[in-house]
């Protein structure tokens, strides 16, 4: 998906760059790029998914359910 940031009248370049950075963080562009940089075996992906679910359940158990 392309990230498009349009400059508004009177908006500085620094503010435009900040908006771009914010959008890339929100859409997790860098995170996905790092994730896809190397091959992940299906068994490892399954393990990581289970660990993430376990951490989420543990967090919800200790801190209350967070949506």
C-alpha positions, 0 to 999 in steps of 0.5 A: 500500500502506498503512503501518500502525504500531501503538503497543505498551504503554509505547512513546513517540510519538517511537519510533512516529514513528521506526518510521513513518519507517523503514517509509516509507524501507524501502518507498521511498514518498517516492522513488516519489512524487517519481518520479511527480510529473512525467511521464517520457517512455518514452525517458527512462525507458529511458535511466535504466534503462540508466544504472542498470544500467551503474552497477551493472555498473561497481560490481560490476566494481570492488568485486566482486559485491554481492547 
